[in-house]
Amino acid sequence: MNKIKLIKSTFLNEEETKKKLCEFIMSSEILSMSSECEKFEEKFSEKQERKYSVFVSSGSCANLLLIQAMLNTGKLKKGDKIFASSLTWATNIMPIIQLGLVPILLDVEEDTLNVSSKTLMDGYTKNPDTKAFFLTNALGLCSDVDEIKKICAINNILLFEDNCESLGSEYKGTRMGNFGIASTFSFFVGHHLSTIEGGMICTDDSELYENLKLIRAHGWTRNNSEDFRRRKRADSLIDDFYGIYAFYDLAYNFRPTEINGFIGNQQIAFWDEIIRKREDNFDKFHKATLNNDDIIKLKTGDMNVVSNFGFPLLFKNKELFEKYKELFEKENIEIRPIIAGNISKQPFYKKYKKNKNVCPNAEKIHRNGFYFGNNPEMNYIEIARIVNILKNT
Ligand SMILES: Cc1ncc(COP(=O)(O)O)c(C=O)c1O
């Protein structure tokens, strides 16, 4: 019985993509960030339906860069509180701490794994001075994100989304990643669309876009618009000669390479196929759980597309968790904790944050949940093997 792994391949159509990549490398003069990266950004903006995209070297870099941009542009300042999901990846929370902000963890709903308007309001009542919300859209799912957006707008809370796990999912006809002022994406192997390593930040705000590009590359303005460059030079009284080596603000080097850009351009052609296949698989797995009383049912009511790279299972108690864990292992199906579990239990969080954010649902998911892989190259035999377990017949 072959192993059903979390990640099946590096890319969709791997062999063909690798061959094209070899040819591209052999025929290219420039392999540092250039036209392939630019082309990928343009195509990504078009597919995601956002005005601007900034390609970076990972989803984690995208998160750090976005928060740095919030500080550089004065939208946030050190010491500000930021809401974040208790069920997320480490490098969603780490930049908040690294850059001197204070994460306030919000609980998630057990039937969506995501923060809802209710859990946001619970957090807001206790911390009404919170300035922003870095919402994670976990595993292709969401709660009532339209209500979350309204609450943020009414209370002047800046909303941005970590959409590293939810490319292509849609809520009430809007793509995930299009609810906040900016959103981040990951193209790590096994995510929806792979560039091996890579990430993106999308926004419709032109000033934020210019700042993101400046922070991506050393703090200089070489990749910026002529107008932005001129303004920066004029503000700092720098002439053209020194301007090329002027560093205007705190920044990083998070540039991707042309290799990542080229792969992105190859893979983005499969966007629709990747999303649809993951969605089809999700539907099959979801249906199979609906008559199984051991599993807490996932609520997807207002989502018109759910596309994810892992299917989460939350069991009603620890005994059932152990029972199914053993079953999956016996059937040679790889499983793992749901994202990073309750993030406040992670060693890094305990080291740097002493504040107690009590999140009972995240705790339940940590203790009683796991996920298995959902990828576009699963065959019907593999799907049937999983469905059989889920049906519990
Ligand atoms: C929610 C979330 N944010 C950020 C990241 C980081 O992305 P990357 O692995 O590209 O750095 C991940 C990675 O899986 C993630 O799940």
The ligand as a MOL file (V3000), in Angstrom:
LIG
                    3D

  0  0  0     0  0            999 V3000
M  V30 BEGIN CTAB
M  V30 COUNTS 16 16 0 0 0
M  V30 BEGIN ATOM
M  V30 1 C -0.6490 30.8130 7.7440 0
M  V30 2 C 0.7640 30.7860 7.2670 0
M  V30 3 N 1.4530 31.9430 7.2290 0
M  V30 4 C 2.7380 31.9880 6.7970 0
M  V30 5 C 3.3730 30.8500 6.3770 0
M  V30 6 C 4.8100 30.9470 5.9310 0
M  V30 7 O 4.9850 30.7080 4.5710 0
M  V30 8 P 6.4350 30.2580 4.0090 0
M  V30 9 O 6.5850 28.8140 4.3400 0
M  V30 10 O 6.3410 30.5200 2.5430 0
M  V30 11 O 7.4450 31.1030 4.6810 0
M  V30 12 C 2.7240 29.6160 6.4040 0
M  V30 13 C 3.4250 28.4100 5.9850 0
M  V30 14 O 2.9490 27.3390 5.8490 0
M  V30 15 C 1.3780 29.5830 6.8680 0
M  V30 16 O 0.7040 28.4280 6.9470 0
M  V30 END ATOM
M  V30 BEGIN BOND
M  V30 1 1 1 2
M  V30 2 1 2 3
M  V30 3 2 2 15
M  V30 4 2 3 4
M  V30 5 1 4 5
M  V30 6 1 5 6
M  V30 7 2 5 12
M  V30 8 1 6 7
M  V30 9 1 7 8
M  V30 10 2 8 9
M  V30 11 1 8 10
M  V30 12 1 8 11
M  V30 13 1 12 13
M  V30 14 1 12 15
M  V30 15 2 13 14
M  V30 16 1 15 16
M  V30 END BOND
M  V30 END CTAB
M  END
